[in-house]
């Protein structure tokens, strides 16, 4: 069963920055698919994303939602930022907030940005997460060996890992294996802000 959820940005509504972002994601997807000798059909089956949607993303016609991009990344056993980050490796990388590339849920209630882009062989990335009041964002299991370490900076957050639910307030942190379904819910009245470190397994299988 493939995902038919909407893409986050329709081509007609995109700003020049959105179009550039879409081109970067599309170019990285084409490169990774070619390197791994994957057809669109095979990748569609592995990621649970339709062939048509993958084709639109590769052509830079649309920016995928964070959920769709996560499914594609998991099919490659790679972090999301393998598709959105700079492939070069400078000594210093400055990431101004004004230039941040934001990934949204389909309803816009969940927003994330990479603070530590994927570069070279690194298997760790750093995210800022923002959840509007009432936001309930679920994530499918990541590749075996993936872990998440999250700290709440503002508001409150419920983190579910499998059947367990953990309630975190500002300053609380949690570490868990992310190779099971998990999710984040903001049950408070304020926007919740959290920072997440994801560590991926060393081995990659396709």
Protein Blocks (a to p, Z undefined) as FASTA:
>chain_A
ZZfbdcfbdfklpcfklmmmmmmmmmmmmmmmmmnopafklmmmmnopafklmmmmmnop
accdfklmmmmmmmnopafklmmmcfbdcfbdcddfklpccdddfkopaccddfbdcehj
bfbdcddddddehiacddddddehiacddddfehcddddehjbccdddehiacdddfkbc
cddddfbfbdcdddddddddfbdcZZ
